[in-house]
Amino acid sequence: MTIMKRLAFRMNLFPGMEDEYKRRHDAIWPELVGLLREKGISDYSIFLDERTGHLFGVLSVTDSLRLDELPEQPVMQKWWTHMKDIMETHADHSPVSIPLQEVFHMP
C-alpha cells in the first residue's frame, strides 16, 4: 500500500492576472501533467483568494523527496518561464511558494 502525503503551499498572483492564470492552467501541457504524475503527484488543486491574489495549492505525493527533482526538468523550467509574467517568482522563474502547515484534517 502506498502512503500519500498531503502538502499545501501559497503563491502570489499579480493583480489582474486571475483570468490569465486560469486560462493557462485550463490548457496545461500534457507533458507537464505527465512529469508531475511521474514524480508521484496526484490530487493536485490550486485555489484562488480573489481578495488578495493568493493562490493556495494542495497536492498528494507518494514521496516528497521526489519533488526536489522537479526544478531540474526542462518542461518544469519552461512552465515557470511561461508563468513568470503573471505571478511572483524567484530569479530562476520558479514561483515564490510558501509551505503551509496543516493544522486540521478530517479524513
C-alpha positions, 0 to 999 in steps of 0.5 A: 500500500502506498502512503500519500502525503498531503502538502499545501503551499501559497503563491502570489498572483499579480493583480489582474492576472486571475483570468490569465492564470486560469486560462493557462492552467485550463490548457496545461501541457500534457507533458507537464501533467505527465512529469508531475504524475511521474514524480508521484503527484496526484490530487493536485488543486490550486485555489484562488483568494480573489481578495488578495491574489493568493493562490493556495495549492494542495497536492498528494505525493507518494514521496516528497523527496521526489519533488526536489527533482522537479526544478531540474526538468526542462518542461518544469523550467519552461512552465515557470518561464511561461508563468513568470509574467503573471505571478511572483517568482524567484530569479530562476522563474520558479514561483515564490511558494510558501509551505503551509502547515496543516493544522486540521484534517478530517479524513 
